[in-house]
């Protein structure tokens, strides 16, 4: 946010670890922001950073279109930390030599420390530490004014620095941001605190104070609506905006007939009765289900649902006397990063259901109070705002709801079956104490029937697939190793308690190649 004067700028060269750099700095309670390496020098200066980090990346500095930065960045007097490709780029632009390594260095490596001042202060008990390498090029000759401060078996210059009255530049061939670098956090904190002079002021309490002030300045006396789904992101966004402007905010919850069991009641209890927010609940279930009748393609489902959401919000906005000028959305920082990534937007795997097209059609101005936060920071913020644990720690739930968990055509009968199965899965995951360990757990109703035997009679009924994954951010995920006895209990309950199901299977696919949801 603009009021954060302690700011570290991370320039992204396409590394898979760039988000981790920003997260590690924020964990040190210093605000960090990611920008693509293609931004101008004027843009960099406009952010007034106290330090700049050049991330790693898959490129070689000798490629024809290798990403780079203006050389003038080294003359700003701002401390710079180059990581992996960032180190090679500093070398290349400053008159050193980068060459292909005889042996690619990937994985754990022992780093011998040749200088334990500033960047390596307090690191390495016996003059060495374990780090994580991932590079094919290495530094053959340092630029003028630099000296080596660490080496490994395969990298004679695994870290270097130039620390004089003209430039303060530090470079690492390894990745301090990953957990495999055992003292990486200390190295980054040395850079942020001691070299850049930042103070640990990035806290959720201070974030609330700053965000409230900015929302009030942005909104003034205007009316605001919030698209409330009941998930943690929209819930925290609503609570934060309400703290800023009170009754100027109206939250709109649309029951599209695709919700889980008890969802509408939980939202009403939490937001209207406990938090005392203005809450408008719209029952549009019949309309949504009518529009989805006979539709089996998942992309068509998403687009139909998105269009209906837009129309519901348009209608509600028109009802407000004096009109509505602002819309609150729970956009998070990973969404922002992806939209400005150096590598460009990702291919469209799934169309988002939500109100992405809403601002242009309704001419509403966006309020996105969470756009600088990661998911784990949003949960901390939720606690700071007094939201109950059942909201703060709620697992992600897709905007299209059960529509993309009922594979094939959607009917009330099939939704009833899936709703009951999901409720049992949720109950047993919680009872086993696994709810917070699992990123997301869900049930899927397959578009097939199988033969079974129940009560000595042949059955030909539906199949439920269970899916549970562990993840840090949802970008990648692994299937959760739920104990067999827990899986057995879930399966037994679903088959016995959910009429029309005679078989339960468990999905053990990771992401990638699979996605978390089936559609």
C-alpha positions as CSV (number, residue, x, y, z in Angstrom):
1,X,0.0,0.0,0.0
2,X,1.2,3.5,-0.6
3,X,1.7,4.3,3.0
4,X,4.2,1.5,3.5
5,X,7.6,3.3,3.6
6,X,9.5,0.1,4.5
7,X,9.3,-1.6,1.1
8,X,11.4,-4.2,-0.7
9,X,10.8,-4.4,-4.4
10,X,11.2,-7.9,-6.1
11,X,11.7,-7.8,-9.8
12,X,10.4,-11.0,-11.4
13,X,12.5,-12.8,-14.1
14,X,10.2,-15.8,-14.3
15,X,11.3,-17.9,-11.4
16,X,9.0,-20.4,-9.9
17,X,10.2,-19.2,-6.5
18,X,9.5,-15.4,-7.0
19,X,6.4,-15.5,-4.7
20,X,8.4,-17.3,-2.1
21,X,10.9,-14.3,-2.0
22,X,8.0,-11.9,-1.3
23,X,6.5,-14.2,1.3
24,X,9.8,-14.7,3.2
25,X,10.3,-10.9,3.5
26,X,6.7,-10.4,4.7
27,X,7.3,-13.1,7.3
28,X,10.1,-10.8,8.5
29,X,7.3,-8.2,8.9
30,X,8.6,-6.0,6.0
31,X,6.3,-5.2,3.1
32,X,7.4,-6.6,-0.3
33,X,6.0,-6.1,-3.7
34,X,6.6,-8.0,-7.0
35,X,6.8,-6.3,-10.3
36,X,7.8,-7.8,-13.7
37,X,11.4,-7.1,-14.6
38,X,10.2,-5.2,-17.7
39,X,9.0,-2.2,-15.7
40,X,10.7,1.1,-16.4
41,X,13.3,2.7,-14.2
42,X,10.8,5.5,-13.5
43,X,8.3,3.0,-12.2
44,X,10.9,1.5,-9.9
45,X,11.8,4.9,-8.5
46,X,8.1,5.7,-8.0
47,X,7.8,2.9,-5.5
48,X,10.7,4.4,-3.4
49,X,12.0,0.9,-2.4
50,X,14.6,0.6,0.4
51,X,15.9,-2.5,-1.4
52,X,15.6,-4.3,-4.7
53,X,15.8,-8.1,-5.2
54,X,16.4,-9.5,-8.7
55,X,14.8,-13.0,-8.8
56,X,16.0,-16.1,-10.5
57,X,14.6,-17.3,-13.8
58,X,14.9,-20.0,-16.5
59,X,16.8,-17.8,-19.0
60,X,20.5,-17.5,-19.8
61,X,22.0,-14.0,-20.0
62,X,23.3,-14.8,-23.5
63,X,19.9,-15.6,-25.1
64,X,18.9,-13.2,-27.8
65,X,15.8,-11.9,-25.8
66,X,17.2,-12.5,-22.3
67,X,15.3,-10.4,-19.7
68,X,17.2,-7.6,-18.3
69,X,17.0,-4.3,-16.3
70,X,18.4,-0.8,-17.0
71,X,22.0,-0.6,-16.0
72,X,21.2,2.7,-14.2
73,X,19.5,0.6,-11.5
74,X,22.9,-0.1,-10.1
75,X,23.7,3.6,-9.6
76,X,20.6,4.5,-7.6
77,X,22.3,4.0,-4.2
78,X,19.6,1.4,-3.4
79,X,20.9,-2.0,-2.0
80,X,20.4,-4.8,-4.5
81,X,20.3,-8.5,-4.0
82,X,20.6,-10.7,-7.1
83,X,19.5,-14.3,-6.8
84,X,20.6,-17.0,-9.3
85,X,19.7,-15.5,-12.7
86,X,19.7,-12.1,-10.9
87,X,23.4,-12.8,-9.9
88,X,24.3,-13.7,-13.5
89,X,22.5,-10.6,-14.9
90,X,24.4,-8.4,-12.4
91,X,27.7,-10.0,-13.6
92,X,26.8,-9.7,-17.3
93,X,25.8,-6.1,-17.1
94,X,28.7,-5.0,-14.9
95,X,31.5,-6.4,-17.0
96,X,32.0,-9.8,-15.6
97,X,31.8,-13.2,-17.3
98,X,29.0,-15.8,-17.1
99,X,29.6,-19.3,-18.6
100,X,27.9,-22.6,-18.8
101,X,28.7,-24.9,-16.0
102,X,30.4,-28.2,-16.8
103,X,28.0,-29.9,-14.4
104,X,24.5,-28.5,-13.7
105,X,24.2,-27.8,-10.0
106,X,20.7,-28.7,-8.8
107,X,19.7,-29.6,-5.2
108,X,21.3,-29.4,-1.9
109,X,24.9,-28.2,-1.7
110,X,27.3,-27.3,1.0
111,X,28.3,-23.6,0.9
112,X,31.6,-22.5,2.4
113,X,31.4,-19.0,3.8
114,X,34.4,-16.8,3.0
115,X,33.0,-13.6,4.5
116,X,30.6,-13.7,7.5
117,X,29.9,-10.0,7.7
118,X,26.6,-8.3,6.8
119,X,24.8,-10.7,4.4
120,X,26.1,-13.9,6.1
121,X,26.2,-12.5,9.7
122,X,25.1,-15.2,12.1
123,X,25.1,-17.9,9.4
124,X,27.0,-21.1,9.4
125,X,28.3,-22.5,12.7
126,X,31.4,-24.1,11.3
127,X,32.1,-21.8,8.4
128,X,29.6,-23.5,6.1
129,X,25.8,-24.0,5.6
130,X,23.5,-26.1,3.4
131,X,21.8,-24.3,0.5
132,X,19.6,-25.1,-2.5
133,X,21.2,-24.7,-5.9
134,X,19.3,-24.6,-9.3
135,X,21.4,-23.4,-12.1
136,X,23.2,-24.3,-15.3
137,X,25.3,-21.2,-15.7
138,X,27.9,-19.9,-13.3
139,X,30.2,-16.9,-12.7
140,X,33.6,-17.4,-14.3
141,X,34.9,-13.9,-13.7
142,X,33.5,-11.3,-11.3
143,X,32.8,-7.7,-12.4
144,X,35.3,-5.0,-11.4
145,X,34.8,-4.0,-7.7
146,X,33.2,-7.3,-6.6
147,X,34.7,-10.0,-4.4
148,X,33.7,-13.5,-3.6
149,X,32.1,-14.2,-0.2
150,X,31.2,-17.9,-0.6
151,X,31.9,-20.9,-2.7
152,X,30.7,-24.5,-3.3
153,X,32.3,-27.5,-4.9
154,X,30.8,-26.6,-8.3
155,X,30.7,-22.8,-8.0
156,X,33.9,-21.1,-7.1
157,X,31.9,-17.9,-6.8
158,X,28.6,-18.9,-5.2
159,X,28.1,-15.5,-3.6
160,X,29.7,-12.1,-4.2
161,X,29.4,-8.5,-3.2
162,X,30.3,-5.0,-4.0
163,X,29.9,-2.8,-0.9
164,X,31.5,0.6,-1.3
165,X,30.5,4.2,-1.3
166,X,29.2,3.9,-5.0
167,X,27.3,0.6,-5.0
168,X,25.8,-1.9,-2.5
169,X,25.2,-5.0,-4.5
170,X,25.0,-8.6,-3.1
171,X,24.6,-11.7,-5.2
172,X,23.7,-15.3,-4.5
173,X,24.0,-18.3,-6.9
174,X,21.6,-20.3,-4.6
175,X,18.0,-19.7,-3.5
176,X,17.7,-18.4,0.0
177,X,13.9,-18.3,-0.2
178,X,13.3,-22.1,-0.3
179,X,13.1,-24.1,2.8
180,X,15.9,-26.4,1.6
181,X,18.4,-23.5,2.2
182,X,18.7,-24.1,5.9
183,X,19.6,-20.5,6.9
184,X,18.0,-18.7,4.0
185,X,15.6,-16.8,6.3
186,X,18.5,-15.4,8.2
187,X,20.3,-14.4,5.0
188,X,17.2,-12.5,3.7
189,X,16.7,-10.8,7.1
190,X,20.3,-9.7,7.1
191,X,19.7,-8.0,3.7
192,X,16.3,-6.5,4.7
193,X,17.2,-5.3,8.2
194,X,20.9,-4.6,8.3
195,X,21.7,-3.7,4.7
196,X,18.5,-2.0,3.6
197,X,17.6,-0.6,7.1
198,X,14.0,-1.7,7.1
199,X,12.0,-2.0,10.3
200,X,9.5,-4.8,11.1
201,X,6.3,-2.7,10.7
202,X,4.3,-5.0,8.4
203,X,1.6,-6.4,10.8
204,X,-2.0,-7.2,10.3
205,X,-2.9,-4.5,12.9
206,X,-1.1,-1.9,11.0
207,X,-2.5,-3.2,7.7
208,X,-6.1,-2.8,9.1
209,X,-5.4,0.8,10.1
210,X,-4.0,1.7,6.7
211,X,-6.6,-0.2,4.7
212,X,-9.5,1.4,6.7
213,X,-8.1,4.9,6.0
214,X,-7.7,4.2,2.3
215,X,-11.2,2.8,1.9
216,X,-12.7,5.8,3.7
217,X,-10.8,8.2,1.4
218,X,-11.8,6.2,-1.7
219,X,-15.5,5.9,-0.9
220,X,-16.4,9.1,0.9
221,X,-20.2,9.0,1.5
222,X,-21.0,6.7,-1.4
223,X,-22.9,3.4,-1.2
224,X,-21.0,0.2,-1.6
225,X,-22.0,-3.4,-2.4
226,X,-19.9,-6.6,-1.7
227,X,-20.2,-9.8,-3.6
228,X,-20.3,-12.2,-0.6
229,X,-19.8,-15.9,-1.2
230,X,-19.2,-17.0,2.4
231,X,-15.6,-18.0,1.6
232,X,-12.7,-16.6,3.5
233,X,-11.6,-14.0,0.9
234,X,-14.9,-12.3,0.3
235,X,-15.8,-12.6,4.0
236,X,-12.6,-10.8,5.2
237,X,-13.0,-8.2,2.4
238,X,-16.5,-7.5,3.6
239,X,-15.5,-7.3,7.3
240,X,-12.6,-5.0,6.6
241,X,-14.8,-2.7,4.4
242,X,-17.5,-2.7,7.0
243,X,-15.0,-1.6,9.7
244,X,-14.2,1.4,7.4
245,X,-17.6,2.6,6.3
246,X,-20.2,0.7,8.4
247,X,-23.8,0.9,7.1
248,X,-22.7,2.3,3.7
249,X,-21.9,-1.3,2.9
250,X,-24.5,-3.9,1.8
251,X,-23.4,-7.5,1.3
252,X,-25.2,-9.5,-1.3
253,X,-25.3,-13.3,-1.1
254,X,-26.9,-15.1,-4.0
255,X,-28.3,-18.6,-3.4
256,X,-27.9,-20.2,-6.8
257,X,-29.1,-23.6,-5.7
258,X,-25.6,-25.0,-6.0
259,X,-24.5,-24.5,-2.4
260,X,-23.4,-27.0,0.2
261,X,-25.7,-28.1,3.0
262,X,-26.4,-25.3,5.5
263,X,-24.3,-22.8,3.6
264,X,-26.9,-20.0,3.4
265,X,-27.8,-20.4,7.1
266,X,-24.2,-20.2,8.1
267,X,-23.7,-16.9,6.2
268,X,-26.8,-15.4,7.7
269,X,-25.8,-16.4,11.2
270,X,-22.3,-15.1,10.9
271,X,-22.7,-11.8,9.0
272,X,-26.2,-10.6,9.9
273,X,-26.5,-11.8,13.5
274,X,-22.9,-11.9,14.8
275,X,-21.2,-9.2,12.8
276,X,-24.3,-7.1,12.2
277,X,-23.6,-6.4,8.5
278,X,-26.3,-5.3,6.1
279,X,-27.0,-8.6,4.3
280,X,-29.2,-9.1,1.4
281,X,-29.9,-12.8,0.5
282,X,-31.3,-13.5,-2.9
283,X,-32.9,-16.9,-3.7
284,X,-32.3,-17.4,-7.4
285,X,-31.9,-21.1,-7.2
286,X,-34.8,-21.9,-9.6
287,X,-33.5,-19.4,-12.2
288,X,-29.9,-20.8,-12.1
289,X,-31.0,-24.4,-12.3
290,X,-33.4,-23.6,-15.2
291,X,-30.5,-22.0,-17.1
292,X,-28.3,-25.0,-16.4
293,X,-30.8,-27.7,-17.5
294,X,-29.2,-30.2,-19.8
295,X,-25.8,-28.5,-19.8
296,X,-22.9,-30.9,-19.5
297,X,-19.9,-28.9,-20.7
298,X,-18.0,-27.4,-17.7
299,X,-17.0,-24.2,-19.5
300,X,-20.7,-23.6,-20.5
301,X,-21.7,-24.2,-16.9
302,X,-19.2,-21.6,-15.6
303,X,-20.2,-19.0,-18.2
304,X,-23.9,-19.5,-17.6
305,X,-23.4,-19.1,-13.8
306,X,-21.2,-16.0,-14.3
307,X,-23.7,-14.3,-16.5
308,X,-26.5,-15.0,-14.0
309,X,-24.4,-13.6,-11.1
310,X,-23.8,-10.4,-13.1
311,X,-27.5,-10.0,-13.8
312,X,-28.4,-10.5,-10.1
313,X,-25.9,-7.8,-9.0
314,X,-27.0,-5.4,-11.8
315,X,-30.6,-5.7,-10.5
316,X,-29.6,-5.2,-6.9
317,X,-27.5,-2.2,-7.7
318,X,-30.4,-0.5,-9.4
319,X,-32.6,-1.0,-6.4
320,X,-30.4,1.1,-4.1
321,X,-31.6,4.7,-3.8
322,X,-29.1,7.1,-5.2
323,X,-27.3,4.3,-7.0
324,X,-24.2,2.3,-6.1
325,X,-20.7,3.3,-7.3
326,X,-18.4,0.8,-5.7
327,X,-18.0,-3.0,-5.6
328,X,-15.9,-4.9,-3.1
329,X,-14.1,-8.0,-4.3
330,X,-11.8,-10.4,-2.5
331,X,-9.0,-10.3,-5.0
332,X,-5.7,-11.7,-3.6
333,X,-2.1,-10.9,-4.4
334,X,-1.4,-14.1,-6.3
335,X,-4.2,-13.1,-8.8
336,X,-2.5,-9.7,-9.2
337,X,1.0,-11.3,-9.7
338,X,-0.3,-13.6,-12.3
339,X,-1.9,-10.8,-14.2
340,X,1.4,-8.9,-14.5
341,X,3.8,-11.8,-14.5
342,X,6.9,-11.4,-16.6
343,X,6.0,-14.7,-18.3
344,X,2.6,-13.4,-19.2
345,X,-0.9,-14.6,-18.3
346,X,-1.3,-18.3,-18.0
347,X,-3.4,-20.3,-20.5
348,X,-7.1,-20.4,-19.6
349,X,-7.6,-23.7,-17.9
350,X,-11.0,-22.7,-16.4
351,X,-13.1,-19.6,-16.8
352,X,-13.7,-17.9,-13.4
353,X,-17.4,-17.8,-12.6
354,X,-17.3,-14.6,-10.6
355,X,-17.8,-11.0,-11.3
356,X,-14.7,-10.5,-13.4
357,X,-16.9,-8.8,-16.1
358,X,-19.1,-7.0,-13.6
359,X,-17.2,-3.6,-13.3
360,X,-17.2,-2.9,-17.0
361,X,-20.9,-3.6,-17.5
362,X,-22.1,-1.9,-14.3
363,X,-19.5,0.9,-14.4
364,X,-18.6,0.3,-10.8
365,X,-15.3,1.2,-9.2
366,X,-13.5,-1.6,-7.6
367,X,-12.5,-1.8,-3.9
368,X,-10.0,-4.7,-3.5
369,X,-8.7,-4.4,0.1
370,X,-6.9,-7.8,0.0
371,X,-5.1,-7.4,-3.3
372,X,-1.7,-7.1,-1.5
373,X,-2.2,-10.2,0.6
374,X,-1.5,-13.9,0.3
375,X,-4.1,-16.5,1.5
376,X,-2.3,-17.2,4.8
377,X,-2.1,-13.4,5.5
378,X,-5.8,-13.1,4.8
379,X,-6.5,-15.7,7.4
380,X,-4.4,-13.8,9.9
381,X,-6.3,-10.6,9.0
382,X,-9.6,-12.4,9.5
383,X,-8.6,-13.2,13.1
384,X,-7.5,-9.6,13.6
385,X,-11.0,-8.5,12.5
386,X,-12.7,-11.0,14.8
387,X,-14.2,-13.4,12.3
388,X,-15.0,-16.9,13.7
389,X,-12.7,-19.8,13.0
390,X,-15.3,-21.5,10.8
391,X,-15.0,-18.7,8.3
392,X,-11.2,-17.9,8.7
393,X,-10.2,-21.5,8.2
394,X,-12.8,-22.5,5.7
395,X,-11.4,-24.6,2.8
396,X,-11.7,-23.1,-0.7
397,X,-15.0,-23.6,-2.4
398,X,-15.4,-22.9,-6.2
399,X,-17.6,-20.0,-7.3
400,X,-19.7,-22.3,-9.5
401,X,-20.4,-24.4,-6.5
402,X,-21.6,-28.0,-6.8
403,X,-22.3,-27.4,-10.6
404,X,-18.7,-28.4,-11.4
405,X,-18.8,-31.3,-8.9
406,X,-21.9,-32.8,-10.5
407,X,-20.3,-34.2,-13.6
408,X,-22.7,-34.1,-16.5
409,X,-26.2,-32.7,-16.4
410,X,-27.4,-31.0,-13.2
411,X,-30.7,-32.0,-11.6
412,X,-32.1,-31.4,-8.1
413,X,-31.9,-35.1,-7.5
414,X,-28.2,-35.3,-8.4
415,X,-27.5,-32.2,-6.3
416,X,-29.3,-33.7,-3.3
417,X,-27.1,-36.8,-3.5
418,X,-23.8,-34.8,-3.8
419,X,-24.8,-32.4,-1.0
420,X,-25.4,-35.3,1.4
421,X,-22.1,-37.0,0.4
422,X,-20.1,-33.7,0.8
423,X,-21.7,-33.1,4.3
424,X,-20.5,-36.6,5.4
425,X,-17.0,-36.0,4.0
426,X,-16.8,-32.6,5.8
427,X,-18.0,-34.1,9.1
428,X,-15.5,-37.0,9.1
429,X,-12.5,-34.9,8.0
430,X,-13.2,-32.5,10.9
431,X,-13.8,-35.4,13.4
432,X,-10.4,-36.9,12.4
433,X,-8.7,-33.5,13.1
434,X,-7.6,-33.2,9.5
435,X,-9.5,-30.2,8.4
436,X,-6.7,-27.6,8.7
437,X,-4.1,-30.0,7.4
438,X,-6.0,-30.4,4.1
439,X,-6.1,-27.5,1.7
440,X,-9.3,-28.7,0.1
441,X,-11.5,-31.8,0.3
442,X,-14.5,-32.4,-1.9
443,X,-16.9,-35.0,-3.3
444,X,-17.7,-35.5,-7.0
445,X,-20.8,-37.2,-8.4
446,X,-19.7,-39.1,-11.5
447,X,-21.9,-39.4,-14.6
448,X,-22.0,-43.2,-14.4
449,X,-23.7,-46.0,-12.5
450,X,-22.2,-49.3,-11.3
451,X,-23.4,-52.7,-10.2
452,X,-23.5,-53.4,-6.5
453,X,-25.0,-55.8,-3.9
454,X,-27.0,-54.5,-1.0
455,X,-29.2,-56.7,1.2
456,X,-28.6,-59.7,-1.1
457,X,-30.0,-57.7,-4.0
458,X,-28.4,-56.3,-7.1
459,X,-28.1,-52.5,-7.3
460,X,-27.2,-50.2,-10.1
461,X,-26.5,-46.9,-8.6
462,X,-24.3,-43.7,-8.6
463,X,-20.5,-43.4,-7.8
464,X,-19.0,-40.8,-5.6
465,X,-15.4,-39.8,-6.0
466,X,-13.6,-38.3,-3.0
467,X,-10.8,-35.7,-3.5
468,X,-8.5,-34.2,-0.9
469,X,-5.3,-32.3,-1.4
470,X,-2.5,-30.6,0.5
471,X,-1.1,-27.4,-0.8
472,X,0.5,-24.0,0.2
473,X,-1.3,-21.8,-2.3
474,X,-3.5,-24.0,-4.6
475,X,-1.1,-23.5,-7.6
476,X,0.3,-27.0,-7.1
477,X,-1.1,-29.7,-4.9
478,X,-0.5,-33.3,-3.8
479,X,-3.2,-35.8,-2.8
480,X,-3.7,-36.0,0.9
481,X,-2.7,-39.3,2.6
482,X,-5.8,-39.7,4.6
483,X,-5.6,-42.7,7.0
484,X,-7.3,-45.8,5.6
485,X,-9.7,-46.1,8.6
486,X,-10.9,-42.6,8.0
487,X,-11.5,-43.2,4.3
488,X,-13.2,-46.4,5.2
489,X,-15.6,-44.7,7.6
490,X,-16.4,-42.0,5.1
491,X,-17.1,-44.5,2.4
492,X,-19.2,-46.7,4.7
493,X,-21.3,-43.7,5.8
494,X,-21.9,-42.4,2.3
495,X,-23.0,-45.8,0.9
496,X,-25.3,-46.4,3.9
497,X,-26.7,-43.0,4.4
498,X,-26.9,-41.5,0.9
499,X,-29.7,-43.0,-1.1
500,X,-28.7,-43.9,-4.6
501,X,-24.9,-44.5,-4.0
502,X,-23.3,-47.9,-4.0
503,X,-19.6,-47.1,-4.7
504,X,-17.0,-44.6,-3.4
505,X,-13.6,-44.1,-4.9
506,X,-10.6,-41.9,-3.9
507,X,-8.7,-39.6,-6.3
508,X,-4.9,-39.9,-5.9
509,X,-3.8,-37.4,-8.7
510,X,-1.5,-34.5,-8.0
511,X,-1.7,-31.0,-9.5
512,X,-0.3,-30.9,-12.1
513,X,-1.2,-32.9,-14.2
514,X,-4.7,-32.9,-12.7
515,X,-6.5,-29.9,-11.3
516,X,-8.0,-29.8,-7.8
517,X,-11.6,-29.7,-9.1
518,X,-12.7,-32.2,-11.6
519,X,-14.3,-29.6,-13.9
